[in-house]
Amino acid sequence: MESSSQPDPRRLADAAALLEQHLGTVVAAEPWIQHVEFDPSIPRWYVRFGCEGRDAATIYFDLRQRSLHYEVYFLPDPPKRRDEVHALLLRAAMTTYAIHPAIGTDGDVYIVGRTLLEHLDAEELDRIIGAIYEFTERWFPIVVAMAFR
C-alpha cells in the first residue's frame, strides 16, 4: 500500500467530477430529491430531499483533500429527555452504514460520516445517500416525539 503525505490531485479531481456528474444527473432525477446545488467557493454540494415528518433535509457534501465528508442537520438540542434521545440515537447507530449521529458544539444533533476518496464511486455515493435517507425517515419522527412533545 502506497502512502504519501501529499494528496493525489488526480483523485481529488476525479472525485469532484463524480460528484458533479452523479449528483447533478442521476441523484437529481430521483423523485424524492428536491434540489441539488454546488457552491464552488467551499467546495460543497447540497442535496435536499423530502421526507416524512419534516419538510426536507439537506445533505452537505464537502470534498476534502483525501475524503468526502457529509452531514445532515438532524435535530436541535433536545429540550426534553436529552439523555434518552442521545442514547436512542447511539443505539440506532449500531445498524447504520457509513453514518453516525454526532452532537455539535451547540448541542444540536447531526448525522455525519466520511469516505476516503479511494473508496468513492457512484455506488458508494448512492449507499451513503440511501443510509442518510433511511436513518432520517426511520428515526426523526421518533426522536421529535421524544424531545418535543
C-alpha positions in Angstrom: 0.0 0.0 0.0 1.4 3.3 -1.0 1.4 6.1 1.5 2.0 9.8 0.7 1.8 12.9 2.8 0.6 14.8 -0.3 -3.0 14.4 -1.6 -3.4 13.0 -5.1 -4.6 15.9 -7.2 -6.0 13.5 -9.9 -8.0 11.5 -7.3 -9.4 14.8 -6.0 -10.3 16.0 -9.5 -11.9 12.6 -10.2 -14.0 12.8 -7.1 -15.2 16.3 -7.9 -16.2 15.2 -11.4 -18.0 12.2 -10.0 -20.0 14.3 -7.5 -20.8 16.9 -10.2 -22.0 14.3 -12.7 -23.7 11.8 -10.4 -25.4 14.3 -8.0 -26.3 16.6 -10.8 -27.9 14.0 -13.1 -28.7 10.6 -11.5 -29.5 11.7 -8.0 -31.2 15.0 -9.1 -33.6 12.9 -11.2 -34.9 10.9 -8.2 -38.5 11.9 -7.3 -37.7 12.3 -3.6 -34.9 14.8 -4.3 -36.0 18.4 -4.2 -32.8 20.2 -5.2 -29.1 19.7 -5.9 -26.7 22.6 -5.8 -22.9 23.2 -5.9 -21.1 26.1 -4.2 -17.6 26.2 -5.8 -16.2 28.6 -3.2 -16.3 25.9 -0.4 -16.5 23.4 -2.4 -19.8 22.0 -1.2 -22.6 20.1 -2.8 -26.1 20.3 -1.3 -28.7 17.6 -1.8 -32.1 18.4 -0.4 -34.6 15.6 -0.1 -38.2 15.3 1.1 -39.1 13.0 4.0 -41.9 12.1 6.3 -42.3 14.2 9.5 -40.4 17.2 8.2 -40.5 19.3 5.1 -37.0 18.4 4.0 -33.4 17.6 5.0 -30.2 18.7 3.2 -27.0 16.6 2.9 -23.9 18.7 2.8 -21.1 17.0 0.8 -17.7 18.6 1.4 -14.8 17.4 -0.7 -11.6 17.4 1.4 -8.0 16.5 0.4 -8.4 12.8 1.0 -12.0 12.2 1.8 -15.6 13.2 1.2 -17.3 14.5 4.4 -21.1 14.5 4.6 -23.5 15.7 7.2 -27.2 16.5 7.8 -28.6 18.8 10.4 -30.9 16.4 12.2 -32.3 18.0 15.3 -31.9 21.0 17.6 -30.6 20.4 21.0 -33.4 18.3 22.6 -35.2 20.4 25.3 -36.7 17.3 26.9 -35.3 13.8 27.6 -31.9 14.7 26.2 -30.1 11.7 27.6 -32.8 9.4 26.3 -32.7 10.9 22.9 -28.9 10.6 22.7 -29.0 7.0 24.0 -31.6 6.1 21.4 -29.5 7.6 18.6 -26.4 5.8 19.7 -28.3 2.5 19.7 -29.7 3.3 16.3 -26.1 3.9 15.0 -25.4 0.2 15.6 -27.3 -0.6 12.5 -26.1 2.2 10.1 -23.8 2.1 7.2 -21.2 4.9 6.8 -23.0 7.4 9.0 -23.4 8.1 12.7 -25.2 10.7 14.9 -23.0 13.4 16.4 -23.6 16.2 18.9 -22.3 19.5 17.7 -20.7 22.1 20.0 -24.1 23.9 20.0 -25.8 20.7 21.4 -27.7 20.1 18.1 -27.7 16.6 16.6 -26.1 15.9 13.2 -25.8 12.8 11.1 -22.2 12.7 9.8 -19.8 10.5 8.0 -16.8 10.4 5.7 -15.5 8.2 3.0 -11.9 8.0 1.7 -11.7 9.2 -1.9 -10.1 5.9 -2.9 -13.4 4.2 -2.0 -15.7 6.7 -3.6 -17.7 5.7 -6.7 -21.3 6.1 -7.8 -22.4 3.1 -6.0 -20.8 4.2 -2.7 -22.3 7.6 -3.1 -25.8 6.1 -3.6 -25.3 3.9 -0.5 -24.3 7.0 1.6 -27.4 8.9 0.4 -29.6 5.9 1.0 -28.2 5.4 4.5 -28.9 9.1 5.4 -32.4 9.0 3.9 -33.2 5.7 5.7 -31.9 7.0 9.1 -33.8 10.3 8.7 -37.0 8.6 7.7 -36.9 6.0 10.5 -35.6 7.9 13.5 -36.6 11.6 13.0 -40.3 11.2 13.9 -39.5 9.1 16.9 -36.8 11.5 18.2 -39.0 14.5 17.7 -41.8 12.9 19.6 -39.4 12.1 22.5 -37.7 15.5 22.6 -40.5 18.0 21.8 -43.9 16.5 22.7 
